[in-house]
Amino acid sequence: MTVSPAPVTLARINMKTIRAIILFISLAAAPALLAADNTVVPATWRAQTLLQAIGNVLLFAAIGIAAAIVGFKLFDRFTPGHLAREIVEHRNVAAAIVAGAVILGVSIIIAAAMLG
């Protein structure tokens, strides 16, 4: 009669095994990490002149405003009721505060995405 080995469970894995796994992963990833040091950095999109900087500002402002409007319209579409009508026709201050919070939140996300 042969005795089969006990199955390996998380309770049976000891610190020595965990260290060996971490060491193996580190050694396996080392060539890729070391090769990254020799890469050439591509040219940046940063403006070289004042006119290019103004053009970038206008472009990013247009994209940001359009994305904020789209974000507000999507929020208004997927929530019950009509938020814009509630603000304009019924002069609901609470709805205006919610709309302002949505636009501010979307704008913060857009700014973080643009800054990288």
Secondary structure, DSSP 8 states (H G I E B T S, - for coil): ---------GGG--HHHHHHHHHHHHHHHHHHHHHGGG---------SSHHHHHHHHHHHHHHHHHHHHHHHHHHHHHSSS-HHHHHHTS--HHHHHHHHHHHHHHHHHHHHHHH-
